[in-house]
Amino acid sequence: MIDTHSHIYLEQFDDDRDEVIERARNAGLSKILLPNIDSSTINRMLETEKEYPDICHAMMGLHPTSIKKKYTQELQSIEQNLEKRDYIAIGEIGMDLYWDTSCIKQQKEVLTIQLKWASEKQIPVVIHCREAFPEIIEIFEKNYDSRLSGVFHSFTGDNEEAKQILAMPNFYLGINGIVTYKNSNLPQTLSKIGYQKLLIETDAPYLTPVPYRGKRNESSFITYTKNKIAEIFNISDDEIIKTSTENAQKLFKIN
């Protein structure tokens, strides 16, 4: 399996990162993909990748909740790092209007710029979308070109939103522990759209699946998400592992 979205470089894992990685391997994980947040997380992320080079792979991007009215310096830091080496994706990028709507204009501008970088470099984007689906789709409609590919991470939308995303070739839905929550509508939505374009992820240390909800999430817990998806479609775990892994390998160009 591939955990396509995990922040195990954060300080929540400083005391037991070795053990977390070991549990991930034992759970059948071959890769853990690391999305960046902002300039403050770059060094931590790259150090984690360097320490576990066979399993951890870094992305580079500016998270929407780190975008303030004056964002130039933050974005320059991301751009400079993108020029230094290759990354598997530009992420985590997007829009988040849940906590704060005062920087909506800036979030739109930064997302547009980072989509342009992804097209130029022909690497995928990892999209964070919270209370901002219409705004993000509008930006995609204005800036889409055939070189763009990616995943809408932590997808929690409805059937219509899923269709709009999957109408773009080479785009996927990232599913995590939310699918295991009792109040989640994801099982109903997924049952209508199929499992062929899904990626599985944890978003560790956040969004811990049942039965560990409320505790720190980690990559090995992806097993519970995988099991729930298999249950929704009444298919074997192996089929979900095969499909989601092949999707991740294709999108991120990793083996």
Summary of the structure (lengths in Angstrom):
residues: 255
radius of gyration: 17.0
end to end distance: 11.1
largest distance: 49.3
contacts: 872
relative contact order: 0.15
helix: 47%
strand: 14%
